Amino acid sequence: MSTPLERLHAQVYGRVQGVSFRYNTMVTANRLGCTGWVRNLPDGSVEVCAEGSRTLLDDLLNYLRTGPTGARVSRVEFSWLTATGEFDFFQVT
């Protein structure tokens, strides 16, 4: 029996643009086996939409709370949703 997939939707605030946050999130998500995307938003935050098992998404969420060297995460707002299975891989958009 396979593990049910879930969707994590998160918005990361702080010093998260211009510090390779999107790239490192993509590398981390791909290493974990998550699918989805990450993108910069005009307000200076980073948005993440990822699908995978809850365990893997929890690991990704923990990464988002700190980010790469140079990032200063002030807060992460997130919600759990039903996975749609629409993604084949994780990418920067």
N, C-alpha and C positions, 0 to 999 in steps of 0.2 A: 504494500500500500504506500502511495507517495504522500509526502508532506504537503498539506494544502498551502497554496500560495496566498500571500497578502500583498497589499500595496501600501507603501509609506509615502506620504506627501509631506515635505518639510520645507520650511523657509528659514535660512540661516542669516543672522544679523551680526553686525560688527565689522571688523576689518577683514572682509572675506573676498574682495575683488582686488586683482592685481597682485595676488600672493600664490598663484597656481592652485587655488582652491578647487576649481572645476576639474582640472586635469587630475589632481590627486584623488578627488572623489571618484572620478571615472576609473582610475587604476585600482582603488580600493574596492569599488563595486564589482569590477570585473574579476578581481582576485577572489572575492566572496562568492561569485556566481550569480549576482543580482543583474536584472535587466532594467532598462529605463533611461532616464536622461537627467542632466544637470545644466542649469543655465543661469547667467547673470540677469538680474532685474534692474530696471532704471533707478530704483531707490537705493541701490548699493548693496542689496541683499543677494543671496543665491538661493534659487529654488531647485528642489530635488524631487523627482518622482521615480520611485524604484519598486520593483516587484521581486519577490523571492520568499523563502520560508521566513517565518517570524524570527527565528534564531539569527539568520543571516542579516535580516533587516535591523535587528537590535544591534548587531555588530556595526553595521553601517551608521546607524543613528549615533552610537557612541563615538565613532570617528567624526561625525559632523559636529559634535559638541566641542571638539578641539581643533580639527583641521590640520593643515600642514604647518611647518615652521614658518613663522611670519604672520600667520593668521591670528586674529584676536576675536574669538567668537563671544558675543555678548549674550545671545540667546538663540534658541532653536524652537520654533513653533512647528508642531507636527500633528498629523492625524493618521489613523489607520483606516484603510478603505479595502474594498473587495478588489482583488486582482482581476484584470481583464485578459491577461495573456497576450496583449497586443505588441509587446516588445520582443525582439530577437537578441538584443545585446544592450549594453549600457554605453551611452555616448554623451558628449558635450554638444549642446545645441545652441 
